[in-house]
């Protein structure tokens, strides 16, 4: 619990720090770099790379080295970060729009607030999902159907139990002490996301011998430096040189690394997101407030 609380405090402080950087003219890569540095400065380590996903990009965009992506006033900027302390992971996200908050963003926050209150022992995930969908519909929006919250375990951000935001069959009963990242996504679009290559995020799967010397170095770093957790292409570029695409492709094709494509809303409409990490209890413990 001590490590979870420390991790949650660092995650919340890094989120607030990063949110203040989201303004018109800011570079997405500068925000990601600064947030990750803040995590280290506060005594944590990234549980995954900071992502800065804009408008119809719902998730999984980690800026690359020298990325020119620049924030515009009307952009919906989703900052998603994770921290671990000795493997105890907390995960949080916020949507910021330099032009000001609107109903889409308010809706995502209300969806999260509704879900968090329900994370008590004995609650059923499908009931949470239905309640969250009802909030979105009350605003006239749609939850993103194929993005979900997730159980968190030590060293494992996505631990096998999902928390959908739409009505579904999900009979899992919540137990005291379980940890979840609750992250509803909402849009005025169709409510579905699709893979949009190229990937900017990777994760160690297994140690497979590699002929390419750069591939060997990246694989070693993903195990030793990044502790088998997701890492940004930008981290590898900074460590091994900007032109590492061939080495990353070899690692993915061999099954040594997993790649995460950017996820875009299929109708091109903006997406808002809000997220906290919560421990199931009679009074749910929100670690990332």
Secondary structure by P-SEA (a helix, b strand, c coil): caaaaaaaaaaaaaaaaaaaaccccccaaaaaaaaaaaaaaacccccccccccccccccccccccccccccccccbbbbbbbbbcccccccbbbbbbcccccaaaaaaaaaaaaaaaaccccccaaaaaaaaaaaaaaacccccccbbbbbbccccccccbbbbccccccccccccccccbbbbbbcccccbbbbbccccbbbbcbbbbbccaaaaaaaaaaccccccccccaaaaaacccccaaaaaaaaaaaccbbbbcbbbcccbbbbbbbbbbbccccccccccc
